[in-house]
């Protein structure tokens, strides 16, 4: 009877992969928003208006589904690897913020529009972009550092 109420345990690698998938969705939303701002078309606007809520609902369903699982407690090695990957991810996030800022500045100069402005939705999408970059870099580096050496796989 007790086994039926016990949650399944999800590994550290599976947690990282699930965060990675969510982060890729965040980056896709940001890219669609930037494409809509640069080349405004009614079709892209409609696609983004339909896709954004559906992706947010998919993320919410995924989070509710993940409540069925219990996270594997992290050991000392995985904590050290996560700290190392987080430090690198923060640096990558700052570089991405500078790169997007320079791009937006150059885009405004290219348009020769003195009223070129950044709206609130642009700022929100930029925040989503930064979160996505952080999680993608952190999880990719964690998965890379936590890989099994080739010699151990063969045994």
C-alpha positions as CSV (number, residue, x, y, z in Angstrom):
1,X,0.0,0.0,0.0
2,X,2.9,2.4,0.8
3,X,4.5,1.8,-2.6
4,X,1.5,3.2,-4.5
5,X,1.8,6.6,-2.7
6,X,5.5,6.9,-3.1
7,X,6.7,9.2,-5.8
8,X,9.1,8.1,-8.5
9,X,12.6,9.6,-8.3
10,X,13.9,11.6,-11.2
11,X,17.6,11.8,-11.7
12,X,19.8,14.9,-11.9
13,X,20.4,14.4,-15.6
14,X,16.7,14.1,-16.3
15,X,16.1,17.3,-14.3
16,X,18.7,19.0,-16.4
17,X,17.2,17.8,-19.7
18,X,13.7,18.9,-18.7
19,X,15.1,22.4,-17.8
20,X,16.9,22.4,-21.2
21,X,13.7,21.7,-23.1
22,X,11.9,24.5,-21.2
23,X,14.7,26.9,-22.0
24,X,14.7,26.1,-25.7
25,X,11.0,26.9,-25.7
26,X,11.8,30.3,-24.1
27,X,14.4,31.0,-26.8
28,X,12.0,30.1,-29.6
29,X,9.5,32.6,-28.1
30,X,12.1,35.3,-28.0
31,X,13.2,34.6,-31.6
32,X,9.6,34.8,-32.8
33,X,9.1,38.1,-31.0
34,X,12.2,39.6,-32.5
35,X,11.3,38.4,-36.0
36,X,7.8,39.9,-35.5
37,X,9.3,43.3,-34.5
38,X,11.8,43.4,-37.3
39,X,9.6,42.2,-40.1
40,X,6.1,42.8,-39.0
41,X,3.6,40.8,-40.9
42,X,0.0,39.9,-39.9
43,X,0.8,36.2,-40.3
44,X,3.7,36.3,-37.9
45,X,1.7,38.3,-35.5
46,X,-1.1,35.8,-35.6
47,X,1.3,32.8,-35.2
48,X,2.9,34.4,-32.2
49,X,-0.5,35.3,-30.6
50,X,-1.6,31.6,-31.0
51,X,1.8,30.0,-30.2
52,X,2.7,31.9,-27.1
53,X,-0.3,30.9,-25.0
54,X,-0.1,27.3,-26.2
55,X,3.6,27.1,-25.3
56,X,2.9,28.7,-21.9
57,X,0.1,26.2,-21.3
58,X,2.4,23.3,-22.4
59,X,5.0,24.5,-19.8
60,X,2.4,24.7,-17.1
61,X,1.1,21.2,-17.9
62,X,4.7,20.0,-17.9
63,X,5.3,21.5,-14.5
64,X,2.1,20.0,-13.1
65,X,3.1,16.6,-14.5
66,X,6.6,16.9,-13.0
67,X,5.0,17.2,-9.5
68,X,4.4,13.4,-9.8
69,X,8.2,12.9,-9.4
70,X,10.5,13.5,-6.5
71,X,13.9,15.1,-7.3
72,X,16.9,13.0,-6.6
73,X,18.9,14.5,-3.8
74,X,22.1,15.9,-5.0
75,X,25.4,14.6,-3.9
76,X,28.6,16.6,-3.4
77,X,29.9,16.0,-6.9
78,X,26.6,17.1,-8.6
79,X,26.4,20.2,-6.4
80,X,30.0,21.1,-7.4
81,X,29.3,20.5,-11.1
82,X,26.1,22.6,-10.8
83,X,27.9,25.5,-9.1
84,X,30.6,25.4,-11.8
85,X,28.0,25.3,-14.6
86,X,26.0,28.1,-13.0
87,X,29.1,30.4,-12.8
88,X,29.7,29.8,-16.5
89,X,26.0,30.3,-17.3
90,X,25.9,33.7,-15.6
91,X,28.9,34.9,-17.6
92,X,27.3,33.6,-20.8
93,X,24.0,35.4,-19.9
94,X,25.8,38.7,-19.4
95,X,27.5,38.3,-22.8
96,X,24.2,37.5,-24.4
97,X,22.6,40.6,-22.8
98,X,25.4,42.8,-24.1
99,X,25.2,41.3,-27.6
100,X,21.4,41.8,-27.8
101,X,21.8,45.3,-26.5
102,X,24.3,46.2,-29.1
103,X,22.1,44.6,-31.8
104,X,19.1,46.5,-30.7
105,X,21.1,49.8,-30.7
106,X,22.4,49.1,-34.2
107,X,19.0,48.1,-35.4
108,X,17.6,51.5,-34.1
109,X,20.5,53.4,-35.8
110,X,19.8,51.4,-39.1
111,X,16.2,52.5,-39.1
112,X,17.2,56.2,-38.7
113,X,14.1,56.5,-36.5
114,X,14.5,59.0,-33.7
115,X,11.4,57.5,-32.1
116,X,12.7,54.0,-32.1
117,X,11.4,52.6,-28.8
118,X,11.4,49.4,-26.8
119,X,8.0,48.4,-25.5
120,X,7.2,46.6,-22.3
121,X,6.6,43.4,-24.2
122,X,10.1,43.6,-25.6
123,X,11.5,43.9,-22.1
124,X,9.5,40.9,-20.9
125,X,10.6,38.8,-23.9
126,X,14.2,39.9,-23.2
127,X,13.8,38.6,-19.7
128,X,12.5,35.3,-21.1
129,X,15.5,35.3,-23.4
130,X,18.0,35.8,-20.5
131,X,16.3,33.0,-18.5
132,X,16.4,30.7,-21.5
133,X,20.1,31.5,-22.1
134,X,20.9,30.9,-18.5
135,X,19.2,27.5,-18.3
136,X,20.5,26.3,-21.7
137,X,24.1,27.1,-20.8
138,X,23.8,25.8,-17.2
139,X,22.2,22.5,-18.2
140,X,24.4,21.9,-21.2
141,X,27.5,22.4,-19.2
142,X,26.2,20.3,-16.3
143,X,25.4,17.5,-18.7
144,X,28.8,17.8,-20.4
145,X,30.6,17.8,-17.0
146,X,28.5,14.9,-15.6
147,X,29.0,12.6,-18.6
148,X,30.4,9.1,-18.2
149,X,33.9,8.7,-19.6
150,X,34.1,6.5,-22.7
151,X,36.2,3.8,-20.9
152,X,33.5,3.2,-18.3
153,X,30.8,2.9,-20.9
154,X,32.6,0.0,-22.6
155,X,32.7,-2.1,-19.4
